[in-house]
Amino acid sequence: MDWREYIHSDSKILVGKPVVKGTRLSVEFLLGLFAVGWTEEQVLDNYPSLTPEALRAVFAFAAECMREQSFFTIPLMAEAG
C-alpha cells in the first residue's frame, strides 16, 4: 500500500500534521481512537468520509515512521520495576 495516496501534510491544515487527504482527521487522532478501543467499524461509521483503504494508509504511514525513526526507548523490564 502506498500511503502517499491517502495521507498528506499541509501547513494550513492542523499546523502541518499528517492528515487523511480531503479531511481534517490527523493520523495521530485516528491512531488515538484505536488506542482507546474503537473498532474499524466505529471509526468508519462516525467518520463517513473515511474509507477502509484510508485507514490502512494510516497504519502503513505509522509503520513506516516507526521503521525510519527511533522516537522512544522502551525500558527493559528490570529497569522498569
C-alpha positions as CSV (number, residue, x, y, z in Angstrom):
1,M,0.0,0.0,0.0
2,D,1.3,3.4,-0.9
3,W,0.1,5.6,2.0
4,R,1.0,8.7,0.0
5,E,-2.2,8.3,-2.0
6,Y,-4.2,8.9,1.2
7,I,-2.0,10.8,3.7
8,H,-0.5,14.3,3.3
9,S,0.7,17.3,5.2
10,D,-0.2,20.9,4.6
11,S,0.9,23.7,6.8
12,K,-2.5,25.3,6.5
13,I,-4.3,22.2,7.9
14,L,-3.8,21.3,11.6
15,V,-0.4,23.1,11.6
16,G,1.0,20.6,9.2
17,K,0.2,17.4,11.0
18,P,-0.2,14.4,8.6
19,V,-3.9,14.0,7.8
20,V,-6.1,11.9,5.6
21,K,-6.5,13.7,2.3
22,G,-9.7,15.6,2.0
23,T,-10.3,15.7,5.7
24,R,-9.0,17.4,8.9
25,L,-8.6,14.0,10.5
26,S,-5.0,13.6,11.6
27,V,-3.1,10.3,11.7
28,E,-2.4,11.0,15.4
29,F,-6.2,11.4,16.1
30,L,-7.2,8.2,14.3
31,L,-4.5,6.1,15.9
32,G,-5.7,7.5,19.2
33,L,-9.2,6.2,18.6
34,F,-7.9,2.7,18.0
35,A,-5.6,3.0,21.1
36,V,-8.7,3.6,23.3
37,G,-10.6,0.7,21.8
38,W,-12.5,1.9,18.8
39,T,-13.1,-0.6,16.1
40,E,-12.7,0.0,12.4
41,E,-16.5,-0.2,12.1
42,Q,-16.9,2.5,14.7
43,V,-14.4,4.8,13.1
44,L,-15.9,4.4,9.6
45,D,-19.5,4.8,11.0
46,N,-18.5,8.0,12.8
47,Y,-16.4,9.5,10.0
48,P,-18.2,8.5,6.8
49,S,-15.6,10.4,4.6
50,L,-13.0,7.8,5.5
51,T,-12.6,4.6,3.6
52,P,-11.1,1.3,4.7
53,E,-8.2,2.0,2.4
54,A,-7.6,5.4,4.0
55,L,-7.5,3.7,7.5
56,R,-5.0,1.1,6.2
57,A,-2.9,4.0,4.9
58,V,-2.9,5.5,8.4
59,F,-1.3,2.3,9.7
60,A,1.1,2.0,6.8
61,F,2.2,5.6,7.4
62,A,2.7,4.9,11.1
63,A,4.6,1.7,10.5
64,E,7.0,3.4,8.0
65,C,7.6,6.2,10.5
66,M,8.5,3.7,13.2
67,R,10.9,1.9,10.9
68,E,12.7,5.1,10.0
69,Q,12.8,6.8,13.4
70,S,13.6,5.8,17.0
71,F,11.2,8.1,18.9
72,F,11.0,6.1,22.1
73,T,13.3,4.0,24.2
74,I,11.2,1.4,26.0
75,P,12.8,0.5,29.3
76,L,13.8,-3.1,29.9
77,M,11.7,-5.0,32.5
78,A,14.5,-4.9,35.0
79,E,14.8,-1.1,34.7
80,A,11.0,-0.6,34.9
81,G,10.5,-2.2,38.2
